[in-house]
Amino acid sequence: MYTRIIPISSFSRFCPKILTRNLSSAGRDFIKIVEVGPRDGLQNEKKLISLETKLELIRRLTKCNIPVIEAASFVSPKWVPQMADSSNVIKALKDSQSTKYTSLVPNEKGLELAYSAGAKEIAIFGAASEAFSQKNINCSIDKSFENFSKVTKLAKQFNMAIRGYVSCVIACPYEGKISADVVASVSERMYDLGCYEISLGDTIGVATPDETRNLIRKVSSAIPIENLAVHFHDTYGQAIANIYASILEGIRVVDSSVAGLGGCPYAAGASGNVATEDVVYLLEGLGYSTGIDVPALVDTGRWISSQLERPYSSKAGQAIHAKSQK
C-alpha cells in the first residue's frame, strides 16, 4: 500500500501560523484529541490537588475547544486518593456544546456513583497482559470481561456512552513483549460489549513506529479503524513518532495530556503522557484540523505546571510561548 509521507520541510511553514491561526476546520481532515490530563495526568500526583484547581483545569481545557476531556475516575479512594472527589468534579461541570466529559469506572459501584453524579460517558479499562491485569485490577483478563459485561449492560440502561482502554498493547513490565493477536482479541471483545471507541495504550512507553503500524494493522483487521484511538506514553521519547505512524495507518483519535502530565508507576524513569501541545503542533503541521485554540492550550499547560510546582515540559509549548513573547 502506498502512503504519502509528509516532508519535514512542511513544518517550517507551520510555526508562525500556529500563533494566529483561524480555528475553522473547514476543508481539513479532523483528528480528535482526547485530553486525559485531569484524570490520567493528575492521578499519580503525590500531593493532593484541590477540587478548585481540578475544576479550573477542566474549565480552561474546555475553553481551548478540546472535544473530549477525561475528567474523573470512580475507583476506590483507597487505591487512588487523588480521585476521591470525582463525584464533586462531575457534579460541578456544566454541559458544554463543544466538549464531552468522560469518567473512568472499574465496576458497577463506580458506574452507579458516576451516574449519580451526572456522568454521561464512562470508560472501562482492561489489559492485553494477564500479569498486568492481575496487578492493576486484581483479576484475570477473562474475569475482567465478566465485570465489564455487567458494567456495560448497566451503562446502556443508563444511556451512557462507553469507551474502552487496553493497556500494555506493545509490552508489559512483567511479561515483556505482547502479541498483537492478543491485543486484537481483547479489543474486539471490548468492541462487542458496546464500546464505541477502543484506546490502545502503550503503558510503559516502549513502542517504536514499525511496531505501532503492525499493531494497528492487526487490530484494525478485527474492528473498524474509525473505532480505534491511540494512547502513548513518552518514556523513550517515541510518542510523537508513534502518533505519526498511527496517523499514516488511518487513526483519527489521539489521547494526550496537557503539559505532558502523568507518569507510569510500572516504568522506571517514565516521563508521562505525551503532551497535548506537542501532539496538536504535529497534527496541525501535517495539515490536519484539531479545532483546538493553541495559544489558550499553551497558557493552560503553563498554568497547571505552575500549580503543580513543576517545570513546563511541552517542547512545542515552550517554543510557542517563547515566540509569542518576541
Backbone bond lengths (Angstrom), bond angles and torsions (degrees), N, CA, C in turn:
res aa  C-N    CA-C-N  psi(-1)  N-CA   C-N-CA  omega(-1)  CA-C   N-CA-C  phi
1 M - - - 1.464 - - 1.524 109.29 -
2 Y 1.326 115.76 130.51 1.465 120.46 179.56 1.521 110.46 -83.37
3 T 1.315 116.42 131.35 1.463 121.43 177.34 1.515 109.45 -124.91
4 R 1.323 116.67 129.16 1.458 120.28 179.17 1.519 109.86 -76.34
5 I 1.309 117.28 122.94 1.463 122.52 178.21 1.525 108.98 -91.45
6 I 1.310 116.06 126.82 1.466 120.56 178.88 1.527 109.07 -76.87
7 P 1.321 119.60 124.55 1.462 120.95 -178.72 1.518 112.23 -65.68
8 I 1.317 115.40 145.24 1.462 120.85 178.80 1.527 110.95 -59.14
9 S 1.336 116.84 -30.34 1.462 119.87 -178.36 1.514 112.90 -59.73
10 S 1.348 117.03 -21.54 1.466 119.71 179.82 1.520 111.55 -62.71
11 F 1.329 116.85 -25.02 1.458 119.57 -178.50 1.527 112.08 -70.20
12 S 1.338 117.28 -25.80 1.461 119.35 -177.77 1.517 111.98 -65.28
13 R 1.336 116.73 -24.37 1.456 120.39 179.37 1.516 112.10 -85.89
14 F 1.322 115.82 -11.16 1.466 119.89 -169.74 1.513 113.89 -86.63
15 C 1.327 116.69 -41.46 1.460 119.40 -171.31 1.531 113.43 -56.26
16 P 1.339 119.94 -45.69 1.462 117.28 179.36 1.520 112.92 -63.87
17 K 1.328 117.45 -34.15 1.459 120.44 -174.64 1.512 112.87 -75.81
18 I 1.314 117.64 -26.59 1.461 119.16 -172.03 1.525 111.95 -66.23
19 L 1.331 116.76 -24.42 1.458 119.59 -177.19 1.522 112.57 -77.19
20 T 1.312 117.06 -23.58 1.464 120.01 -175.60 1.515 112.43 -131.05
21 R 1.327 118.56 17.12 1.454 121.19 -170.42 1.525 111.75 -66.50
22 N 1.315 115.44 151.18 1.459 122.70 173.08 1.515 108.36 -71.29
23 L 1.330 117.40 132.46 1.454 120.40 -177.01 1.521 113.19 -78.85
24 S 1.320 118.79 -1.91 1.461 120.98 178.59 1.517 110.32 -65.29
25 S 1.348 116.51 136.45 1.461 121.06 179.98 1.521 111.79 -102.64
26 A 1.332 117.17 8.39 1.459 120.54 -176.13 1.520 110.81 -60.01
27 G 1.332 115.79 132.95 1.450 121.05 174.42 1.511 114.92 82.95
28 R 1.321 118.49 1.93 1.463 120.20 -180.00 1.518 109.84 -124.42
29 D 1.339 116.17 144.07 1.455 120.11 176.00 1.521 109.49 -61.57
30 F 1.320 115.77 135.92 1.465 121.22 -176.71 1.525 110.25 -97.18
31 I 1.318 116.55 135.12 1.460 122.34 171.92 1.524 107.56 -119.98
32 K 1.317 115.44 125.32 1.467 121.27 -176.18 1.525 110.94 -83.75
33 I 1.306 115.54 131.45 1.458 122.18 173.78 1.526 108.70 -99.09
34 V 1.322 116.18 129.67 1.461 122.20 172.09 1.523 106.95 -106.84
35 E 1.316 116.33 109.84 1.469 122.35 -176.57 1.527 109.81 -83.86
36 V 1.343 115.86 117.62 1.467 120.55 -176.58 1.524 112.77 -108.17
37 G 1.331 117.14 5.14 1.460 120.22 -176.85 1.514 115.83 -55.49
38 P 1.346 119.04 -47.32 1.466 119.18 -177.44 1.524 114.42 -63.72
39 R 1.319 117.06 -20.24 1.468 119.19 177.64 1.534 110.56 -109.71
40 D 1.312 116.78 -71.42 1.463 120.67 -176.86 1.523 111.50 -63.79
41 G 1.321 115.82 -32.06 1.454 119.60 -178.83 1.510 114.35 -74.24
42 L 1.329 116.34 -36.75 1.468 120.35 -174.23 1.523 114.22 -95.65
43 Q 1.331 117.79 -18.75 1.464 119.12 -168.35 1.526 114.17 -63.72
44 N 1.332 117.36 -24.92 1.464 119.61 -178.96 1.528 113.65 -95.85
45 E 1.333 116.79 2.63 1.462 119.36 177.33 1.532 109.51 -64.47
46 K 1.320 116.37 129.16 1.467 120.16 -176.55 1.531 112.04 -72.43
47 K 1.321 115.96 -37.99 1.461 119.99 178.61 1.525 109.02 -83.09
48 L 1.335 116.91 128.58 1.458 120.20 -179.36 1.528 110.73 -63.48
49 I 1.314 115.34 133.29 1.457 122.34 -178.28 1.523 108.71 -98.76
50 S 1.302 116.66 136.68 1.463 120.24 -176.00 1.524 111.51 -67.38
51 L 1.321 114.69 154.19 1.461 120.68 175.76 1.527 110.26 -58.32
52 E 1.314 116.79 -40.24 1.460 121.09 -178.43 1.528 111.26 -61.56
53 T 1.336 116.73 -40.71 1.466 120.12 179.42 1.524 110.91 -67.03
54 K 1.328 116.80 -42.18 1.470 120.06 178.43 1.525 111.11 -61.06
55 L 1.325 115.83 -45.52 1.461 119.63 -178.81 1.523 111.44 -66.39
56 E 1.315 116.75 -38.90 1.461 119.75 178.65 1.529 110.33 -64.76
57 L 1.337 117.16 -39.06 1.464 120.47 177.01 1.526 110.23 -60.63
58 I 1.316 116.75 -47.12 1.467 120.50 -178.91 1.524 110.94 -64.37
59 R 1.321 116.56 -40.90 1.469 119.71 178.82 1.532 111.20 -63.09
60 R 1.322 115.75 -42.89 1.466 119.10 179.20 1.528 110.86 -63.96
61 L 1.330 116.85 -42.62 1.465 120.63 178.65 1.524 111.02 -63.81
62 T 1.320 116.00 -37.89 1.467 120.04 177.52 1.524 110.55 -61.73
63 K 1.322 116.66 -41.30 1.466 120.64 179.50 1.529 112.03 -67.72
64 C 1.331 116.68 -16.81 1.472 120.75 175.58 1.527 112.06 -79.24
65 N 1.334 116.65 -2.01 1.474 122.91 -178.81 1.524 113.04 70.97
66 I 1.322 116.83 29.38 1.463 119.57 175.11 1.525 108.25 -73.12
67 P 1.333 118.08 128.09 1.473 120.07 -171.78 1.520 115.58 -72.33
68 V 1.343 117.24 -31.45 1.466 120.75 -179.09 1.522 108.76 -136.83
69 I 1.327 116.28 130.59 1.467 121.61 177.04 1.519 108.78 -127.03
70 E 1.318 115.78 123.65 1.464 120.11 173.62 1.526 106.79 -81.52
71 A 1.331 115.46 109.25 1.459 120.59 -166.01 1.514 114.95 -101.57
72 A 1.339 118.19 -21.25 1.463 119.25 -170.22 1.520 110.99 -155.60
73 S 1.328 114.59 167.57 1.463 121.49 177.56 1.522 108.54 -143.94
74 F 1.331 115.72 121.84 1.461 120.45 -177.21 1.526 111.18 -98.44
75 V 1.326 114.88 47.11 1.458 121.42 172.79 1.525 108.11 -86.20
76 S 1.317 116.49 170.41 1.456 119.97 -179.56 1.531 110.94 -64.19
77 P 1.329 118.07 130.16 1.468 120.80 176.50 1.528 112.29 -58.39
78 K 1.322 115.75 -23.15 1.462 119.92 177.53 1.523 110.62 -62.04
79 W 1.338 116.21 -37.19 1.462 120.70 -177.05 1.522 112.42 -90.89
80 V 1.326 116.61 -34.70 1.471 120.29 -179.69 1.527 108.64 -133.36
81 P 1.336 117.72 80.57 1.471 121.30 -176.81 1.527 113.52 -57.00
82 Q 1.331 116.18 -31.41 1.463 120.06 -177.14 1.530 112.52 -61.59
83 M 1.324 116.62 -24.61 1.464 120.82 -177.42 1.529 112.88 -99.61
84 A 1.322 117.67 13.78 1.472 121.33 -175.48 1.523 113.23 -63.60
85 D 1.327 117.56 -23.19 1.468 120.70 -178.05 1.530 112.49 -99.13
86 S 1.324 117.32 22.89 1.466 120.52 -175.20 1.524 113.18 -60.27
87 S 1.339 116.93 -37.02 1.468 119.03 178.12 1.523 110.58 -60.21
88 N 1.321 116.66 -42.50 1.464 120.58 179.59 1.530 111.86 -67.52
89 V 1.335 115.88 -33.95 1.467 119.60 176.86 1.524 110.16 -62.00
90 I 1.328 116.25 -52.06 1.465 120.25 -177.23 1.529 111.20 -64.74
91 K 1.320 116.82 -41.25 1.472 119.89 179.76 1.526 111.92 -61.39
92 A 1.325 116.18 -32.16 1.467 119.96 -175.93 1.524 113.33 -81.94
93 L 1.334 116.66 -17.36 1.463 119.50 -176.90 1.523 110.89 -80.03
94 K 1.301 115.65 131.46 1.462 120.81 177.43 1.527 109.24 -92.04
95 D 1.315 116.12 150.49 1.457 120.23 177.31 1.523 109.89 -57.02
96 S 1.321 114.79 139.53 1.458 120.82 179.22 1.524 109.03 -123.58
97 Q 1.316 116.63 138.41 1.457 120.07 177.56 1.514 111.70 -71.29
98 S 1.326 116.84 -26.03 1.463 120.36 -173.98 1.522 113.91 -101.25
99 T 1.330 118.13 -16.61 1.462 120.93 -171.07 1.521 111.97 -131.92
100 K 1.343 115.49 136.11 1.461 121.89 171.35 1.523 108.36 -102.59
101 Y 1.335 116.63 143.43 1.459 121.87 178.24 1.529 108.95 -112.39
102 T 1.325 116.35 129.47 1.455 120.76 -179.42 1.522 110.51 -114.50
103 S 1.330 115.19 158.77 1.469 121.81 -179.60 1.520 109.66 -134.08
104 L 1.308 116.01 133.81 1.461 121.32 176.45 1.525 109.25 -78.28
105 V 1.341 117.06 133.87 1.467 120.39 177.42 1.530 109.62 -132.80
106 P 1.344 117.79 136.54 1.465 120.78 -178.01 1.523 114.01 -94.07
107 N 1.327 116.85 -20.65 1.466 120.13 -171.31 1.534 109.77 -163.02
108 E 1.343 115.71 -177.14 1.467 120.15 -178.20 1.529 112.14 -62.35
109 K 1.330 116.82 -38.59 1.462 119.35 179.10 1.524 110.70 -61.40
110 G 1.325 115.49 -45.45 1.460 119.58 178.33 1.515 111.87 -61.73
111 L 1.340 115.97 -39.08 1.459 120.10 178.01 1.524 111.37 -62.73
112 E 1.314 116.32 -44.86 1.466 120.19 -179.34 1.526 111.30 -63.38
113 L 1.336 116.36 -38.39 1.467 119.92 176.81 1.527 110.67 -64.91
114 A 1.331 115.63 -42.03 1.463 119.86 179.37 1.526 110.86 -63.42
115 Y 1.314 116.00 -44.23 1.470 120.52 -179.84 1.529 110.92 -63.88
116 S 1.323 116.24 -42.79 1.467 120.47 179.80 1.524 111.68 -62.79
117 A 1.338 115.53 -31.59 1.469 119.75 179.72 1.528 112.21 -78.18
118 G 1.332 116.02 -14.10 1.462 119.33 179.25 1.511 115.02 107.85
119 A 1.340 117.64 10.32 1.465 120.63 179.34 1.526 110.46 -65.27
120 K 1.325 115.30 141.67 1.464 121.02 179.50 1.523 112.35 -112.65
121 E 1.314 116.05 -10.84 1.460 120.27 178.39 1.517 109.36 -143.02
122 I 1.326 116.00 139.96 1.460 121.16 178.79 1.524 110.10 -124.91
123 A 1.331 114.52 166.04 1.457 121.30 172.85 1.519 108.46 -131.63
124 I 1.332 115.85 135.62 1.460 121.45 173.04 1.520 107.82 -103.66
125 F 1.321 116.63 155.17 1.460 118.81 -175.57 1.519 111.26 -135.27
126 G 1.329 114.30 127.03 1.456 121.59 178.83 1.514 110.02 -131.28
127 A 1.322 116.22 -164.82 1.461 120.53 -176.82 1.517 110.52 -148.36
128 A 1.332 115.28 156.49 1.458 121.60 175.09 1.523 110.93 -95.80
129 S 1.316 116.66 5.92 1.464 123.37 -179.73 1.522 109.58 -120.72
130 E 1.325 116.40 126.52 1.466 120.15 178.23 1.526 110.95 -61.62
131 A 1.327 116.26 -43.67 1.463 119.84 -177.82 1.526 111.09 -64.93
132 F 1.323 116.64 -42.42 1.462 119.63 179.95 1.521 110.78 -67.71
133 S 1.322 116.83 -37.79 1.463 120.39 177.64 1.528 110.40 -59.45
134 Q 1.320 115.85 -43.47 1.466 119.99 179.00 1.525 110.97 -64.48
135 K 1.330 116.80 -42.52 1.464 120.84 -177.70 1.531 112.33 -71.07
136 N 1.336 116.03 -38.60 1.462 120.34 -171.53 1.522 113.20 -88.11
137 I 1.346 117.03 -41.37 1.469 119.01 -177.98 1.528 112.49 -125.69
138 N 1.338 115.39 10.27 1.468 121.09 168.94 1.527 113.89 63.57
139 C 1.321 116.44 35.57 1.463 119.47 175.14 1.521 109.79 -161.75
140 S 1.326 115.98 166.61 1.458 121.13 177.85 1.526 110.38 -72.95
141 I 1.319 116.08 169.00 1.462 119.95 177.10 1.526 110.63 -61.10
142 D 1.336 116.70 -45.68 1.468 119.34 -179.83 1.523 111.67 -61.66
143 K 1.324 116.64 -42.10 1.464 120.18 178.86 1.526 110.56 -65.21
144 S 1.323 116.37 -36.91 1.468 118.90 179.16 1.522 110.49 -61.62
145 F 1.328 116.90 -35.12 1.463 118.99 179.85 1.525 112.16 -74.51
146 E 1.299 117.21 -26.39 1.465 118.68 171.35 1.532 109.48 -63.02
147 N 1.328 115.64 -42.64 1.469 120.14 177.92 1.532 111.28 -67.20
148 F 1.346 116.13 -43.60 1.465 119.95 179.82 1.529 111.26 -59.38
149 S 1.326 115.98 -38.23 1.463 120.45 -179.06 1.528 110.89 -59.84
150 K 1.328 116.05 -41.61 1.467 120.45 178.95 1.530 110.89 -67.89
151 V 1.330 115.08 -42.51 1.467 119.94 -178.48 1.526 110.85 -64.92
152 T 1.327 116.33 -47.79 1.464 119.17 -176.78 1.526 111.76 -67.93
153 K 1.323 116.83 -34.35 1.470 119.77 177.27 1.526 110.37 -61.67
154 L 1.332 116.23 -44.87 1.460 120.69 179.81 1.527 111.15 -68.92
155 A 1.327 116.19 -39.14 1.468 120.13 179.67 1.526 110.95 -61.32
156 K 1.319 116.27 -39.28 1.472 119.62 178.09 1.528 110.84 -64.75
157 Q 1.326 116.39 -37.07 1.469 119.75 177.12 1.526 110.87 -63.65
158 F 1.334 115.55 -32.12 1.463 121.16 178.93 1.535 112.44 -86.63
159 N 1.340 116.20 1.91 1.473 121.54 -177.70 1.526 112.17 58.79
160 M 1.328 115.61 39.96 1.458 121.17 178.28 1.527 109.77 -99.96
161 A 1.320 116.51 137.83 1.460 120.85 174.26 1.527 108.96 -72.78
162 I 1.339 116.37 151.24 1.466 120.90 -174.53 1.525 110.24 -128.98
163 R 1.315 115.68 126.46 1.463 122.56 173.85 1.523 107.86 -111.40
164 G 1.325 117.21 154.95 1.455 120.43 178.94 1.516 112.25 -126.61
165 Y 1.334 115.58 145.49 1.460 122.14 174.27 1.523 109.57 -116.53
166 V 1.321 116.31 136.73 1.458 121.40 171.24 1.522 107.30 -118.00
167 S 1.325 116.74 116.82 1.464 121.74 -179.80 1.524 110.93 -87.26
168 C 1.320 115.50 160.52 1.472 122.90 173.70 1.526 112.34 57.60
169 V 1.323 116.85 49.63 1.464 119.48 -176.48 1.527 113.02 -79.27
170 I 1.306 117.37 -14.73 1.469 121.42 177.57 1.521 111.17 -112.11
171 A 1.315 115.83 -45.99 1.462 120.56 -177.91 1.521 109.52 -155.26
172 C 1.332 114.37 159.77 1.464 122.58 -178.94 1.523 108.71 -122.29
173 P 1.328 118.63 142.13 1.468 119.88 178.99 1.522 113.12 -65.87
174 Y 1.330 117.56 -15.43 1.467 121.65 -178.26 1.528 112.92 -108.11
175 E 1.336 116.93 -34.87 1.465 120.81 -175.64 1.520 113.93 -103.19
176 G 1.323 117.93 -15.04 1.458 119.75 -174.65 1.520 111.14 84.01
177 K 1.339 116.23 -144.73 1.461 121.20 -176.20 1.526 111.57 -60.55
178 I 1.333 114.96 142.63 1.461 121.79 179.47 1.527 109.15 -113.19
179 S 1.315 116.18 135.93 1.458 121.57 179.90 1.526 111.04 -68.73
180 A 1.328 115.68 134.28 1.465 120.05 176.32 1.523 111.15 -63.48
181 D 1.319 116.93 -27.99 1.469 120.24 177.16 1.528 110.77 -63.30
182 V 1.326 116.12 -39.32 1.466 120.34 178.63 1.529 109.80 -66.54
183 V 1.326 116.23 -42.73 1.469 120.38 178.63 1.525 110.20 -60.31
184 A 1.324 116.16 -43.47 1.468 120.35 179.49 1.521 111.06 -62.42
185 S 1.330 116.32 -40.61 1.466 120.60 -179.69 1.526 111.37 -65.24
186 V 1.331 116.67 -46.58 1.464 120.77 179.66 1.533 110.28 -63.72
187 S 1.323 116.37 -42.05 1.466 120.60 179.70 1.526 110.99 -63.07
188 E 1.322 116.28 -42.07 1.464 120.30 -179.95 1.525 111.32 -64.44
189 R 1.323 116.16 -37.92 1.469 119.59 177.98 1.531 110.73 -64.54
190 M 1.324 116.79 -40.11 1.467 119.61 176.56 1.530 111.03 -64.20
191 Y 1.311 115.60 -43.42 1.466 120.54 179.25 1.527 110.78 -60.14
192 D 1.321 116.02 -42.01 1.462 120.79 -179.43 1.532 112.18 -66.39
193 L 1.335 116.97 -23.97 1.468 120.71 177.30 1.529 112.28 -78.16
194 G 1.326 116.01 -10.88 1.459 118.79 177.74 1.513 115.41 112.76
195 C 1.328 117.68 10.22 1.466 119.54 176.06 1.531 108.81 -70.10
196 Y 1.312 116.26 124.90 1.463 119.30 -179.03 1.525 111.74 -76.47
197 E 1.328 116.13 -17.66 1.458 121.21 -177.79 1.518 108.79 -150.68
198 I 1.336 116.22 136.86 1.462 121.96 178.30 1.521 108.19 -116.72
199 S 1.325 116.66 121.32 1.458 121.64 179.55 1.523 109.77 -97.03
200 L 1.321 116.11 121.53 1.464 122.75 -178.19 1.522 109.01 -90.36
201 G 1.327 116.82 114.06 1.453 121.21 -172.55 1.518 114.61 -104.14
202 D 1.344 115.65 121.28 1.466 121.33 170.85 1.524 106.53 -86.70
203 T 1.311 115.48 80.95 1.463 123.21 -166.36 1.520 113.73 -59.02
204 I 1.328 117.21 -37.93 1.463 118.90 -177.92 1.528 112.27 -105.01
205 G 1.316 116.75 6.97 1.459 120.90 170.30 1.508 115.94 67.16
206 V 1.339 117.30 39.56 1.464 120.35 -176.92 1.522 113.70 -106.96
207 A 1.316 118.02 -3.73 1.470 121.12 -174.51 1.526 111.80 -65.23
208 T 1.332 114.95 151.86 1.454 122.87 170.14 1.531 107.81 -121.42
209 P 1.332 118.57 162.76 1.464 120.19 -172.57 1.527 115.78 -56.48
210 D 1.319 118.27 -42.53 1.467 118.90 179.83 1.523 111.22 -63.71
211 E 1.325 116.82 -41.31 1.467 120.10 176.86 1.529 110.41 -61.51
212 T 1.321 114.93 -41.11 1.463 120.02 -179.87 1.523 111.42 -62.36
213 R 1.327 116.73 -46.39 1.465 119.95 -179.01 1.526 111.07 -63.95
214 N 1.322 116.36 -41.95 1.468 119.75 179.04 1.527 110.86 -62.86
215 L 1.332 116.11 -41.40 1.464 120.46 179.21 1.529 110.88 -61.59
216 I 1.312 116.61 -48.13 1.465 119.97 -177.23 1.523 111.05 -63.80
217 R 1.320 117.06 -38.67 1.470 119.65 177.25 1.521 110.67 -61.48
218 K 1.307 116.03 -41.80 1.468 120.01 -179.18 1.530 110.72 -67.21
219 V 1.329 117.13 -49.18 1.469 119.96 -176.48 1.528 111.06 -67.75
220 S 1.333 116.80 -37.03 1.468 119.48 -178.64 1.522 112.31 -73.26
221 S 1.322 117.23 -7.90 1.467 119.72 171.98 1.526 110.57 -81.95
222 A 1.343 115.88 -13.88 1.469 120.90 -179.57 1.521 112.03 -101.09
223 I 1.339 116.80 -35.89 1.472 120.62 178.11 1.525 108.71 -137.51
224 P 1.321 118.32 156.54 1.471 120.41 -177.46 1.527 112.20 -60.14
225 I 1.317 116.05 138.58 1.462 119.88 -176.91 1.525 111.68 -64.51
226 E 1.341 117.34 -25.90 1.464 118.99 178.57 1.524 112.08 -69.25
227 N 1.332 116.98 -9.97 1.465 121.28 176.80 1.527 112.31 -101.88
228 L 1.329 116.61 13.05 1.463 121.38 -179.84 1.524 111.21 -111.54
229 A 1.326 114.96 148.11 1.460 122.91 172.80 1.522 107.46 -133.46
230 V 1.327 116.77 165.28 1.465 120.54 176.58 1.521 109.77 -123.38
231 H 1.329 114.22 150.93 1.469 121.89 -174.94 1.531 106.74 -143.27
232 F 1.327 116.43 102.07 1.466 120.36 -175.02 1.523 112.04 -111.48
233 H 1.321 114.60 134.78 1.458 120.91 167.86 1.525 107.68 -92.38
234 D 1.315 115.81 155.65 1.467 120.66 -168.74 1.520 113.13 -109.04
235 T 1.318 116.63 31.85 1.464 121.90 -175.50 1.523 112.50 -52.93
236 Y 1.329 117.04 -44.01 1.465 121.81 -178.26 1.533 112.37 -105.62
237 G 1.321 116.41 15.92 1.456 119.84 177.67 1.519 114.81 71.02
238 Q 1.332 116.83 20.43 1.462 120.84 -175.47 1.526 114.21 -104.32
239 A 1.311 118.11 1.30 1.468 119.81 -171.89 1.527 112.90 -60.35
240 I 1.319 117.91 -46.73 1.464 120.45 -178.71 1.524 110.61 -63.82
241 A 1.328 117.34 -41.26 1.468 120.59 177.64 1.523 110.59 -62.29
242 N 1.318 116.41 -39.64 1.464 120.16 179.50 1.526 111.94 -69.26
243 I 1.314 117.09 -35.70 1.467 119.93 176.54 1.526 109.83 -65.60
244 Y 1.314 117.14 -42.43 1.468 120.72 176.69 1.528 110.37 -58.92
245 A 1.335 116.23 -45.02 1.466 120.17 177.94 1.524 110.95 -60.98
246 S 1.313 116.23 -39.07 1.470 120.92 179.55 1.524 111.33 -64.11
247 I 1.330 116.10 -41.86 1.461 120.75 179.56 1.528 110.10 -62.82
248 L 1.323 116.87 -39.96 1.461 120.53 178.05 1.523 111.81 -61.56
249 E 1.329 116.24 -27.63 1.469 120.60 179.15 1.527 112.78 -87.60
250 G 1.337 116.92 -3.23 1.456 119.57 176.05 1.514 116.23 107.67
251 I 1.339 117.83 2.09 1.468 120.68 177.36 1.530 109.44 -65.85
252 R 1.336 115.80 137.59 1.458 120.40 179.80 1.528 112.50 -130.54
253 V 1.327 116.97 18.25 1.466 121.73 175.03 1.525 108.10 -137.40
254 V 1.326 116.89 127.98 1.464 121.58 -177.24 1.525 109.55 -130.76
255 D 1.329 116.39 128.82 1.464 122.17 172.27 1.527 108.91 -84.98
256 S 1.316 116.61 143.28 1.462 120.31 176.44 1.517 108.93 -160.54
257 S 1.334 115.66 170.96 1.460 120.98 -174.58 1.523 110.10 -133.03
258 V 1.319 116.36 125.26 1.456 120.57 -179.51 1.528 110.23 -53.35
259 A 1.335 115.50 135.05 1.469 122.61 179.61 1.525 112.95 62.55
260 G 1.339 117.60 13.01 1.463 120.42 -179.18 1.515 113.14 67.55
261 L 1.339 117.08 26.87 1.462 120.50 -178.69 1.516 110.91 -62.12
262 G 1.312 115.22 147.50 1.456 120.46 175.17 1.509 111.84 116.70
263 G 1.303 114.40 -179.86 1.447 120.96 -179.57 1.503 108.69 -172.37
264 C 1.296 115.95 -175.87 1.456 119.80 177.52 1.518 108.55 -137.47
265 P 1.331 118.11 114.20 1.459 120.59 -178.31 1.524 113.07 -65.99
266 Y 1.341 116.84 -10.75 1.463 120.85 -177.00 1.520 112.86 -95.14
267 A 1.349 117.48 -4.34 1.461 120.48 -177.31 1.519 109.65 -127.93
268 A 1.325 115.86 112.22 1.460 120.44 -179.83 1.524 110.00 -61.41
269 G 1.328 116.03 130.54 1.455 120.74 178.38 1.505 114.74 79.06
270 A 1.320 117.31 7.15 1.465 120.03 -178.65 1.520 110.53 -60.75
271 S 1.342 115.52 133.57 1.460 119.86 -176.70 1.513 112.73 -95.29
272 G 1.310 117.97 5.03 1.454 120.79 174.27 1.509 114.02 98.03
273 N 1.320 114.74 -166.08 1.456 121.47 -179.64 1.522 111.19 -71.60
274 V 1.310 115.27 159.24 1.458 119.72 173.35 1.524 108.18 -67.86
275 A 1.332 116.19 140.36 1.465 121.36 -177.17 1.525 111.01 -72.79
276 T 1.316 116.27 133.41 1.465 120.89 178.44 1.524 111.22 -57.63
277 E 1.325 116.70 -39.96 1.458 120.57 -179.57 1.530 111.13 -59.05
278 D 1.347 116.48 -41.88 1.460 120.82 -179.64 1.525 110.97 -67.37
279 V 1.325 115.99 -38.80 1.465 120.61 179.55 1.527 110.56 -65.67
280 V 1.319 116.82 -45.84 1.465 120.46 -179.35 1.527 110.53 -63.85
281 Y 1.329 117.19 -39.50 1.469 120.41 176.74 1.521 110.63 -58.99
282 L 1.324 116.39 -46.40 1.468 121.00 177.98 1.527 110.97 -58.74
283 L 1.318 116.23 -53.15 1.463 120.82 -173.05 1.522 112.12 -64.98
284 E 1.324 116.89 -45.12 1.460 119.79 178.90 1.526 110.51 -65.80
285 G 1.323 116.82 -35.03 1.461 120.81 177.61 1.512 112.89 -66.67
286 L 1.326 116.54 -27.07 1.462 121.68 177.19 1.526 112.08 -85.40
287 G 1.321 116.67 -2.01 1.450 119.84 176.96 1.509 115.34 96.52
288 Y 1.333 117.20 4.67 1.461 120.66 177.19 1.526 110.06 -86.99
289 S 1.313 115.73 159.82 1.459 121.36 175.57 1.520 109.78 -104.59
290 T 1.328 116.02 138.08 1.465 121.14 171.44 1.525 111.09 -114.70
291 G 1.324 117.17 -17.20 1.455 121.56 -177.78 1.510 114.21 74.48
292 I 1.336 117.20 6.72 1.465 121.39 -172.87 1.528 111.24 -92.15
293 D 1.316 115.38 138.16 1.462 123.20 176.44 1.528 107.54 -78.03
294 V 1.328 115.90 100.65 1.463 120.40 -171.91 1.527 113.38 -65.62
295 P 1.333 120.23 -48.45 1.469 118.68 178.12 1.528 112.83 -56.59
296 A 1.337 116.63 -40.08 1.468 119.91 178.35 1.520 110.85 -66.66
297 L 1.332 116.67 -36.00 1.464 120.84 178.04 1.523 110.76 -64.72
298 V 1.322 116.70 -44.08 1.466 120.60 178.42 1.524 110.28 -62.95
299 D 1.314 117.05 -43.23 1.469 120.16 177.14 1.530 111.01 -59.61
300 T 1.324 116.17 -39.45 1.468 120.42 179.49 1.518 110.95 -67.07
301 G 1.328 116.87 -41.87 1.460 120.25 177.84 1.515 112.28 -62.43
302 R 1.323 116.15 -41.77 1.463 120.28 177.90 1.526 110.60 -66.13
303 W 1.331 115.86 -39.13 1.468 120.04 -178.89 1.522 111.48 -64.73
304 I 1.334 118.36 -49.96 1.470 119.57 -176.80 1.524 110.49 -68.08
305 S 1.327 117.54 -32.06 1.466 119.49 176.33 1.521 110.72 -62.98
306 S 1.324 116.60 -40.38 1.468 119.95 178.29 1.523 110.81 -67.68
307 Q 1.337 117.25 -36.85 1.459 120.46 178.32 1.524 111.48 -64.12
308 L 1.329 115.85 -34.60 1.468 120.81 -179.65 1.525 112.12 -89.15
309 E 1.333 115.66 -0.57 1.473 122.54 178.77 1.524 111.14 56.62
310 R 1.337 114.43 49.89 1.457 119.74 177.56 1.529 109.35 -137.72
311 P 1.332 117.54 158.09 1.469 119.69 178.55 1.528 110.94 -63.50
312 Y 1.304 115.64 148.31 1.462 121.40 176.16 1.522 107.91 -76.13
313 S 1.333 118.03 118.86 1.462 120.40 -167.13 1.522 115.51 -100.42
314 S 1.326 118.69 -5.11 1.464 118.89 179.30 1.522 110.22 -74.74
315 K 1.326 116.59 120.44 1.467 119.79 179.82 1.524 111.24 -67.32
316 A 1.327 116.64 -44.16 1.463 119.27 177.79 1.523 110.21 -63.41
317 G 1.322 116.36 -40.90 1.455 120.56 179.88 1.514 112.30 -61.89
318 Q 1.327 116.18 -41.99 1.459 120.06 178.33 1.526 110.83 -61.42
319 A 1.334 115.80 -45.10 1.465 120.34 -177.78 1.528 111.47 -67.49
320 I 1.325 116.32 -41.62 1.466 120.41 179.89 1.526 110.49 -64.34
321 H 1.323 116.38 -41.73 1.468 119.46 178.44 1.525 110.71 -64.48
322 A 1.336 116.42 -44.96 1.465 119.56 -179.38 1.527 110.67 -60.72
323 K 1.321 116.88 -41.27 1.465 120.44 -179.80 1.525 111.23 -65.46
324 S 1.336 115.86 -35.95 1.466 119.38 -178.36 1.521 112.29 -69.80
325 Q 1.337 117.12 -18.08 1.461 121.04 -178.30 1.525 112.98 -87.11
326 K 1.345 116.62 -8.77 1.468 119.18 -177.60 1.523 111.16 -77.95
